[in-house]
Amino acid sequence: MSALRNIFFPLAIVAVLAAAHAQAATLYVGAASCDITPDMPSFLAGQFSPRVSTGVEYPLTANILAIESREGDKSLESAVIISVDTAVVRASILLPIREAVHKQLPEFDLGKLIVAGTHTHSAPPTVDGHFKQQEGVQVPSDYVKFAVSRIGATARQAWDGRKPARFSYGLGHGVVAYNRRAVYANGTAVMYGQTGDPNFRAIEGMEDHDINSMFFWDTSDKLLAIVVNVSCPSQEVESNHLLSSDYWGPTRELLREKYGQDVAIVGLCGAAGDQSPHLRYRQAADDRMTSLRKLDRLREIARRIVHGVDEVYQAVQHAKQDDVVVKHQYAVLKLPERIVTEAEYKACKAEAERLKAHPDDGRGGWNARVAARYEKLKTDPHPAHATPVNVLRIGETVLCTNQFELYTDFAIQMKARSKAVQTFVVQLANGAAAPQPPAGAPEEDKSDWHYASSGTYLPSERAVKGGGYGAVIQSNVVGPEGGQMLVEETLKMINAMF
């Protein structure tokens, strides 16, 4: 653990590492990809009950982009972005990735490292003990070692492969995500609630159909990487028993068929805490069109994303820049936690007790952690949640990160108020701000503290009023007040760059 502490940043309310230069400079870019699919049966993350893989649908990969701006031989700014096919980037995988990158690239500033999950529900978990171990099933920590060894080496490959590059970007559109919370006549909301119910009244929140794309070429116009930002988790096949990168699998296949097999496709999940690729209404009509196109659902989603990328490419391929402003800031924000009420405490404690007889039901720990949070209020009545934020400016675009399943309302605020021409919001990134559980954490909670504190939903105020999974206290460490603070502080960082 001491090695990890040496590569960690001090926890502070706002600890900002900002570039000293803002002038345009020569852009250098490297990109690489690696396969991180396990070669044995593994648990699959994303559900309360254990699932064990029986095969592979689409390979799990990590896609890496290394960026640097230089003035002559002088490095001005840098970033490494790693997109990983995993459910959530928790400390259990983030810290080993940081350690591996530090070992491979000891001079690289780890504050400039962005690790983001695509939020597939068909990849191995990264925390031991969440499910009872079974003979012949890979131990999660063993999977982490395997995946991280490949990711570290690939990060080195991308960094060493930096070369003078050109950049362009643009906005396309494609219907991938649907708001998954149905509202009923009595004011309640239900995630995946039936829309055919006579009491159904509305879909609760917004949807974001932006296909945000960045393109990076070398100076001979060979395409090196495409960054694709879609505000939708990759969980169309979230209940199956196959290892799968979900819709990113066929999306990468189709994009590489068009643009080159060596192109790194860096898929980034936009704010989508209340979104899903699952159809919420008019399903018969949508299914009919998919059938007439002779596609399955994953390839239909991929078709839409690729169309969005293609329409951008056609418009921006002649608008390449090689003299690009790059700025990068990192901060650790302390957001107010959502306070557990006495009624919530009693209900969660009772449910945790009831589920002790069912150790494979993840809802037991889900409720127990809420009870532990309430009991800690006696000594810490105003708890704060440390959350890392990265803001990366490339030309007139900006990419900003958070560690939550962030409701779309918050991202729309960021996009609307950002000074950037185009804003890429990335959730489920860099999900750890401290290498240890907080002081006073219950002994039984320490083993999975990072499991509980990274990747939780951050709901809108209207969602909390409606209730339901994703907006109840068990789903949240930070509530709407903290979400608004995240918006304001992120915007301060963004707008200070322009």
C-alpha positions as CSV (number, residue, x, y, z in Angstrom):
1,M,0.0,0.0,0.0
2,S,2.9,2.4,0.6
3,A,3.7,2.3,-3.1
4,L,0.1,3.3,-3.9
5,R,0.3,6.1,-1.4
6,N,3.4,7.5,-3.1
7,I,1.5,7.9,-6.3
8,F,-1.6,9.3,-4.8
9,F,-2.5,13.0,-4.5
10,P,-3.2,14.6,-1.1
11,L,-6.9,14.8,-0.4
12,A,-8.1,18.4,-0.4
13,I,-11.3,20.3,-0.9
14,V,-9.9,21.5,-4.2
15,A,-6.4,20.4,-5.2
16,V,-5.9,21.8,-8.7
17,L,-3.0,21.0,-11.0
18,A,-3.2,23.4,-13.9
19,A,-1.1,23.9,-17.0
20,A,1.1,26.9,-16.8
21,H,0.8,27.6,-20.6
22,A,-2.3,28.2,-22.6
23,Q,-0.9,29.0,-26.1
24,A,-1.5,26.7,-29.0
25,A,1.3,24.2,-29.6
26,T,2.2,21.2,-31.7
27,L,0.0,18.3,-30.9
28,Y,1.5,14.8,-30.3
29,V,-0.7,11.8,-30.1
30,G,-0.3,8.0,-29.6
31,A,-3.0,5.4,-29.4
32,A,-3.2,1.7,-28.7
33,S,-5.7,-1.1,-27.8
34,C,-5.5,-4.4,-25.9
35,D,-7.8,-7.3,-25.3
36,I,-8.6,-7.9,-21.6
37,T,-11.1,-10.8,-22.0
38,P,-10.5,-13.5,-19.4
39,D,-9.8,-17.0,-20.7
40,M,-11.8,-18.8,-18.0
41,P,-15.3,-18.5,-16.5
42,S,-15.8,-15.4,-14.5
43,F,-18.5,-13.7,-12.4
44,L,-20.3,-10.9,-14.3
45,A,-20.8,-7.6,-12.6
46,G,-23.8,-5.4,-12.7
47,Q,-26.6,-7.4,-10.9
48,F,-27.4,-8.1,-7.3
49,S,-27.3,-11.9,-8.0
50,P,-24.2,-13.8,-9.2
51,R,-23.9,-14.8,-12.8
52,V,-21.0,-16.8,-14.2
53,S,-19.8,-16.4,-17.8
54,T,-20.3,-19.3,-20.2
55,G,-18.5,-17.8,-23.2
56,V,-17.7,-14.6,-25.0
57,E,-20.1,-12.5,-27.2
58,Y,-17.8,-9.5,-27.9
59,P,-14.2,-9.2,-26.5
60,L,-13.5,-6.8,-23.6
61,T,-10.9,-4.3,-24.5
62,A,-9.0,-1.2,-23.2
63,N,-8.5,1.6,-25.7
64,I,-5.9,4.2,-24.8
65,L,-5.2,7.7,-26.1
66,A,-2.0,9.6,-25.2
67,I,-2.0,13.4,-25.8
68,E,0.8,15.9,-25.4
69,S,1.3,19.5,-26.5
70,R,4.8,20.8,-27.2
71,E,6.5,24.0,-28.0
72,G,9.7,22.9,-29.7
73,D,11.1,20.2,-27.5
74,K,9.3,21.5,-24.4
75,S,6.3,19.6,-23.2
76,L,3.5,22.0,-22.2
77,E,0.6,19.6,-21.3
78,S,-0.4,16.0,-21.4
79,A,-3.1,13.5,-20.8
80,V,-3.6,9.7,-21.0
81,I,-7.2,8.6,-21.5
82,I,-8.0,4.9,-20.9
83,S,-11.4,3.5,-21.8
84,V,-12.0,0.1,-20.1
85,D,-14.8,-2.3,-20.8
86,T,-15.8,-2.7,-17.1
87,A,-18.9,-1.9,-15.1
88,V,-17.4,0.7,-12.8
89,V,-13.9,2.1,-12.3
90,R,-13.5,1.5,-8.6
91,A,-10.4,1.7,-6.5
92,S,-10.0,-2.0,-6.8
93,I,-9.0,-1.6,-10.5
94,L,-8.0,2.1,-10.6
95,L,-5.2,1.9,-8.1
96,P,-3.5,-1.0,-9.8
97,I,-3.9,0.7,-13.2
98,R,-2.3,3.9,-11.7
99,E,0.5,1.8,-10.2
100,A,1.1,0.0,-13.5
101,V,1.1,3.3,-15.5
102,H,3.5,4.8,-12.9
103,K,5.8,1.8,-13.3
104,Q,5.7,2.0,-17.1
105,L,5.9,5.8,-17.2
106,P,7.5,7.0,-14.0
107,E,7.8,10.6,-15.3
108,F,4.1,10.9,-16.2
109,D,1.9,13.0,-13.9
110,L,-0.8,10.7,-12.6
111,G,-3.1,13.6,-12.1
112,K,-3.3,13.7,-15.9
113,L,-4.6,10.1,-16.1
114,I,-8.3,9.5,-16.9
115,V,-9.6,5.9,-16.5
116,A,-13.3,5.5,-17.5
117,G,-15.5,2.5,-17.7
118,T,-18.0,1.8,-20.5
119,H,-20.4,0.4,-17.9
120,T,-20.9,-2.9,-19.5
121,H,-22.8,-5.3,-17.2
122,S,-21.1,-8.3,-18.8
123,A,-17.5,-7.9,-17.5
124,P,-15.9,-9.4,-14.4
125,P,-16.3,-7.6,-11.1
126,T,-13.1,-6.2,-9.6
127,V,-13.8,-6.6,-5.9
128,D,-13.3,-9.9,-4.1
129,G,-16.0,-11.2,-1.8
130,H,-19.0,-9.5,-3.4
131,F,-20.2,-13.0,-4.5
132,K,-19.4,-16.3,-2.8
133,Q,-16.4,-17.8,-4.6
134,Q,-17.1,-20.9,-6.7
135,E,-14.6,-23.6,-7.8
136,G,-13.4,-23.0,-11.4
137,V,-14.5,-19.4,-11.5
138,Q,-11.9,-16.7,-11.7
139,V,-11.2,-14.7,-8.5
140,P,-11.9,-11.0,-9.3
141,S,-8.5,-9.8,-8.0
142,D,-6.8,-12.4,-10.3
143,Y,-8.7,-10.9,-13.2
144,V,-7.6,-7.4,-12.2
145,K,-3.9,-8.5,-12.2
146,F,-4.4,-10.0,-15.7
147,A,-6.2,-7.0,-17.1
148,V,-3.9,-4.4,-15.5
149,S,-0.7,-6.0,-16.8
150,R,-2.0,-5.6,-20.3
151,I,-3.4,-2.1,-19.7
152,G,-0.1,-0.9,-18.3
153,A,1.9,-2.2,-21.2
154,T,-0.6,-0.8,-23.7
155,A,-0.4,2.6,-22.0
156,R,3.4,2.5,-22.5
157,Q,2.8,1.6,-26.2
158,A,0.5,4.5,-26.7
159,W,2.8,7.0,-24.9
160,D,5.9,5.8,-26.7
161,G,4.0,6.0,-30.0
162,R,3.3,9.7,-29.8
163,K,3.9,11.6,-33.0
164,P,2.9,15.0,-34.5
165,A,-0.8,14.9,-35.1
166,R,-3.8,16.7,-36.3
167,F,-7.2,17.0,-34.6
168,S,-10.8,17.6,-35.4
169,Y,-14.1,17.2,-33.7
170,G,-17.8,17.5,-34.2
171,L,-21.4,16.8,-33.0
172,G,-23.5,14.0,-34.5
173,H,-26.7,12.4,-33.2
174,G,-28.2,9.0,-32.7
175,V,-31.0,7.6,-30.5
176,V,-29.2,5.2,-28.2
177,A,-30.4,6.1,-24.8
178,Y,-33.9,6.2,-23.4
179,N,-34.8,7.7,-20.0
180,R,-35.6,4.6,-18.0
181,R,-37.8,6.1,-15.2
182,A,-41.5,5.9,-15.7
183,V,-43.8,8.3,-13.7
184,Y,-47.3,7.3,-12.6
185,A,-50.5,9.1,-11.6
186,N,-49.6,9.0,-7.9
187,G,-46.3,10.8,-8.5
188,T,-44.1,7.8,-8.0
189,A,-41.3,6.8,-10.4
190,V,-40.0,3.3,-11.2
191,M,-36.9,2.4,-13.1
192,Y,-38.0,0.3,-16.0
193,G,-41.6,0.8,-15.0
194,Q,-44.3,-0.5,-17.4
195,T,-45.3,2.3,-19.8
196,G,-48.4,0.3,-20.9
197,D,-49.9,0.7,-17.4
198,P,-53.1,2.8,-17.3
199,N,-51.6,4.9,-14.6
200,F,-48.4,5.7,-16.6
201,R,-48.2,9.5,-17.2
202,A,-44.7,10.4,-18.3
203,I,-41.0,9.6,-18.8
204,E,-39.4,11.4,-15.9
205,G,-36.3,13.1,-17.3
206,M,-34.3,14.2,-20.2
207,E,-32.5,12.2,-22.9
208,D,-29.2,13.1,-24.5
209,H,-28.8,11.9,-28.1
210,D,-25.5,13.6,-28.8
211,I,-22.8,11.5,-30.5
212,N,-19.7,13.6,-29.6
213,S,-16.7,12.6,-31.6
214,M,-13.0,13.6,-31.8
215,F,-10.6,12.4,-34.5
216,F,-6.8,12.3,-34.4
217,W,-4.6,11.8,-37.5
218,D,-0.9,11.7,-38.0
219,T,0.7,14.2,-40.3
220,S,0.3,11.9,-43.3
221,D,-3.5,11.8,-42.6
222,K,-3.6,8.3,-41.2
223,L,-6.3,8.1,-38.6
224,L,-5.0,7.1,-35.2
225,A,-7.9,7.3,-32.8
226,I,-11.6,8.2,-32.6
227,V,-13.1,9.3,-29.3
228,V,-16.8,8.6,-29.1
229,N,-18.9,10.0,-26.2
230,V,-22.4,8.5,-25.9
231,S,-24.7,9.2,-22.9
232,C,-25.8,5.6,-22.4
233,P,-24.5,2.7,-20.4
234,S,-23.5,-0.4,-22.4
235,Q,-26.0,-2.7,-20.9
236,E,-28.4,-3.9,-23.6
237,V,-27.5,-7.5,-22.8
238,E,-27.0,-6.9,-19.1
239,S,-28.7,-10.1,-17.9
240,N,-27.0,-12.7,-20.1
241,H,-24.2,-15.1,-19.2
242,L,-21.7,-14.1,-21.9
243,L,-18.7,-11.9,-21.5
244,S,-19.4,-8.9,-23.7
245,S,-18.5,-5.3,-24.3
246,D,-22.2,-4.9,-25.2
247,Y,-22.9,-2.4,-28.0
248,W,-19.3,-1.2,-28.0
249,G,-18.3,-4.5,-29.5
250,P,-20.1,-4.2,-32.8
251,T,-19.6,-0.4,-32.8
252,R,-15.8,-0.9,-32.8
253,E,-16.1,-3.6,-35.5
254,L,-18.0,-1.3,-37.8
255,L,-15.9,1.7,-37.2
256,R,-12.7,-0.2,-37.8
257,E,-14.1,-1.7,-41.0
258,K,-14.6,1.9,-42.2
259,Y,-11.6,3.7,-40.8
260,G,-8.9,1.1,-40.3
261,Q,-8.3,-2.0,-38.1
262,D,-5.5,-0.2,-36.1
263,V,-7.7,2.8,-35.1
264,A,-8.2,3.0,-31.3
265,I,-11.9,3.5,-30.6
266,V,-12.0,5.3,-27.2
267,G,-15.6,4.9,-26.1
268,L,-16.6,7.1,-23.2
269,C,-19.9,6.9,-21.3
270,G,-21.6,10.3,-21.0
271,A,-23.9,11.1,-18.0
272,A,-26.5,8.4,-18.0
273,G,-27.6,7.6,-14.5
274,D,-31.2,7.6,-15.6
275,Q,-30.6,6.3,-19.1
276,S,-30.6,2.9,-20.7
277,P,-30.5,1.4,-24.2
278,H,-33.6,-0.7,-23.4
279,L,-36.7,0.4,-25.3
280,R,-39.3,2.0,-23.1
281,Y,-42.3,2.3,-25.5
282,R,-43.1,1.8,-29.2
283,Q,-41.0,-1.4,-28.9
284,A,-43.0,-3.3,-31.5
285,A,-42.4,-0.7,-34.1
286,D,-38.7,-0.4,-33.3
287,D,-38.2,-4.2,-33.2
288,R,-39.9,-4.5,-36.6
289,M,-37.5,-2.0,-38.2
290,T,-34.5,-3.9,-36.6
291,S,-35.8,-7.1,-38.0
292,L,-36.4,-5.7,-41.5
293,R,-32.7,-4.5,-41.4
294,K,-31.7,-8.0,-40.5
295,L,-29.9,-6.9,-37.4
296,D,-30.0,-7.9,-33.8
297,R,-30.4,-5.2,-31.1
298,L,-26.7,-4.7,-30.4
299,R,-26.0,-4.1,-34.1
300,E,-28.9,-1.8,-34.4
301,I,-27.5,0.4,-31.7
302,A,-24.0,0.2,-33.3
303,R,-25.5,1.2,-36.6
304,R,-26.9,4.4,-35.0
305,I,-23.7,5.3,-33.3
306,V,-21.6,4.7,-36.4
307,H,-24.0,6.8,-38.5
308,G,-23.5,9.6,-36.0
309,V,-19.7,9.3,-36.2
310,D,-19.8,9.1,-40.0
311,E,-21.9,12.3,-40.4
312,V,-19.3,14.1,-38.2
313,Y,-16.4,12.7,-40.0
314,Q,-17.7,13.8,-43.4
315,A,-18.1,17.3,-42.2
316,V,-14.9,17.8,-40.2
317,Q,-12.3,15.7,-42.1
318,H,-11.2,18.9,-43.9
319,A,-11.1,21.0,-40.7
320,K,-8.0,19.4,-39.1
321,Q,-5.9,21.4,-36.7
322,D,-2.3,20.7,-35.7
323,D,-1.7,23.9,-33.6
324,V,-4.0,23.2,-30.7
325,V,-4.4,24.6,-27.2
326,V,-4.3,21.8,-24.6
327,K,-5.0,22.4,-20.9
328,H,-5.6,19.9,-18.1
329,Q,-6.8,20.4,-14.5
330,Y,-7.4,17.9,-11.7
331,A,-9.3,18.5,-8.5
332,V,-10.6,16.6,-5.6
333,L,-14.0,18.0,-4.5
334,K,-15.7,17.4,-1.2
335,L,-19.4,17.0,-2.0
336,P,-22.0,16.9,0.8
337,E,-23.3,13.4,1.3
338,R,-27.0,12.6,1.1
339,I,-28.1,12.4,4.8
340,V,-29.8,9.2,5.9
341,T,-33.1,9.8,7.7
342,E,-34.2,7.8,10.8
343,A,-37.0,6.2,8.8
344,E,-34.6,5.2,6.0
345,Y,-32.2,3.8,8.7
346,K,-34.8,1.6,10.3
347,A,-36.1,0.3,7.0
348,C,-32.6,-0.5,5.7
349,K,-31.4,-2.1,8.9
350,A,-34.4,-4.4,9.0
351,E,-33.9,-5.4,5.3
352,A,-30.2,-6.0,5.9
353,E,-31.1,-8.3,8.8
354,R,-33.7,-10.1,6.7
355,L,-31.2,-10.8,3.9
356,K,-28.5,-12.2,6.1
357,A,-30.1,-15.6,5.4
358,H,-29.4,-14.9,1.7
359,P,-25.6,-14.1,1.4
360,D,-25.6,-14.1,-2.4
361,D,-28.2,-11.4,-2.5
362,G,-26.3,-8.1,-2.9
363,R,-29.1,-6.1,-1.5
364,G,-28.0,-7.2,2.0
365,G,-24.8,-5.1,1.8
366,W,-26.7,-2.5,-0.2
367,N,-28.9,-1.8,2.8
368,A,-26.3,-2.5,5.5
369,R,-24.1,0.3,4.2
370,V,-27.0,2.8,4.6
371,A,-27.5,1.7,8.2
372,A,-23.7,2.2,8.9
373,R,-23.9,5.7,7.3
374,Y,-26.7,6.7,9.7
375,E,-24.8,5.5,12.7
376,K,-21.7,7.5,11.7
377,L,-23.8,10.7,11.7
378,K,-23.4,10.7,15.5
379,T,-19.7,11.6,15.2
380,D,-19.8,13.2,11.7
381,P,-23.2,15.0,11.2
382,H,-22.1,16.7,8.0
383,P,-20.2,14.0,6.0
384,A,-18.5,14.9,2.8
385,H,-17.7,12.6,-0.2
386,A,-14.3,13.2,-1.8
387,T,-14.6,12.9,-5.6
388,P,-12.0,13.5,-8.3
389,V,-12.7,15.6,-11.3
390,N,-10.6,16.0,-14.4
391,V,-11.1,18.7,-17.0
392,L,-9.2,18.4,-20.3
393,R,-9.3,21.1,-23.0
394,I,-8.3,20.2,-26.5
395,G,-8.8,23.1,-28.9
396,E,-12.3,24.4,-28.5
397,T,-13.6,21.2,-26.9
398,V,-13.5,20.2,-23.3
399,L,-13.8,16.8,-21.6
400,C,-14.8,16.7,-18.0
401,T,-15.1,13.6,-15.7
402,N,-16.9,12.4,-12.6
403,Q,-17.1,9.1,-10.8
404,F,-20.9,8.7,-10.5
405,E,-23.8,7.3,-12.5
406,L,-24.7,10.9,-13.0
407,Y,-28.3,11.9,-14.0
408,T,-28.5,13.6,-17.3
409,D,-30.0,16.8,-15.9
410,F,-26.6,17.7,-14.5
411,A,-24.7,17.1,-17.7
412,I,-27.2,19.2,-19.7
413,Q,-26.4,22.1,-17.3
414,M,-22.7,21.6,-17.8
415,K,-23.1,21.5,-21.6
416,A,-25.4,24.5,-21.7
417,R,-23.2,26.7,-19.5
418,S,-19.8,25.6,-20.7
419,K,-17.7,28.1,-22.7
420,A,-16.4,25.3,-24.9
421,V,-17.8,24.9,-28.3
422,Q,-18.4,21.3,-27.5
423,T,-18.4,19.6,-24.1
424,F,-17.8,15.9,-23.5
425,V,-19.2,14.8,-20.1
426,V,-17.7,11.5,-18.9
427,Q,-19.1,9.5,-16.0
428,L,-17.8,6.5,-14.1
429,A,-14.2,7.8,-14.3
430,N,-11.4,7.8,-11.8
431,G,-13.6,6.3,-9.1
432,A,-11.3,6.7,-6.0
433,A,-10.1,9.8,-4.1
434,A,-8.4,8.0,-1.2
435,P,-6.5,4.7,-0.9
436,Q,-8.1,3.8,2.4
437,P,-11.6,3.7,3.9
438,P,-12.5,6.8,6.0
439,A,-11.5,6.9,9.7
440,G,-14.2,5.1,11.8
441,A,-15.5,3.0,9.0
442,P,-17.1,-0.2,10.4
443,E,-14.8,-3.2,10.2
444,E,-17.4,-5.2,8.1
445,D,-17.5,-2.3,5.6
446,K,-13.8,-1.9,5.0
447,S,-13.4,-4.7,2.6
448,D,-15.9,-3.2,0.1
449,W,-15.7,0.5,1.0
450,H,-14.5,1.3,-2.5
451,Y,-17.2,-0.8,-3.9
452,A,-19.8,1.3,-2.1
453,S,-18.2,4.7,-2.6
454,S,-17.5,4.7,-6.3
455,G,-20.0,4.6,-9.2
456,T,-23.1,5.2,-7.1
457,Y,-26.1,7.0,-8.7
458,L,-26.2,10.8,-8.4
459,P,-29.9,11.7,-8.9
460,S,-31.8,14.8,-9.8
461,E,-34.1,16.5,-7.2
462,R,-37.2,15.4,-9.1
463,A,-36.0,11.8,-9.2
464,V,-35.5,11.8,-5.4
465,K,-39.1,13.0,-5.0
466,G,-40.3,10.2,-7.3
467,G,-38.3,7.5,-5.5
468,G,-37.5,4.2,-7.0
469,Y,-34.2,2.4,-7.7
470,G,-31.5,4.8,-8.6
471,A,-33.0,7.6,-6.5
472,V,-33.5,5.9,-3.1
473,I,-31.0,6.3,-0.3
474,Q,-29.5,2.9,-0.9
475,S,-28.5,4.0,-4.5
476,N,-26.9,7.2,-3.5
477,V,-23.9,8.5,-1.5
478,V,-24.3,12.0,-2.9
479,G,-27.7,13.6,-3.5
480,P,-29.0,16.5,-5.6
481,E,-27.3,19.2,-3.5
482,G,-23.9,17.5,-4.1
483,G,-24.8,17.1,-7.7
484,Q,-25.4,20.8,-8.1
485,M,-22.1,21.5,-6.4
486,L,-20.4,19.1,-8.8
487,V,-21.9,21.1,-11.7
488,E,-20.8,24.5,-10.4
489,E,-17.3,23.4,-9.5
490,T,-16.8,21.6,-12.8
491,L,-18.0,24.7,-14.7
492,K,-15.6,26.9,-12.8
493,M,-12.8,24.7,-14.0
494,I,-14.0,24.5,-17.6
495,N,-14.7,28.2,-18.0
496,A,-11.4,29.3,-16.4
497,M,-9.7,27.5,-19.4
498,F,-11.4,29.8,-22.0
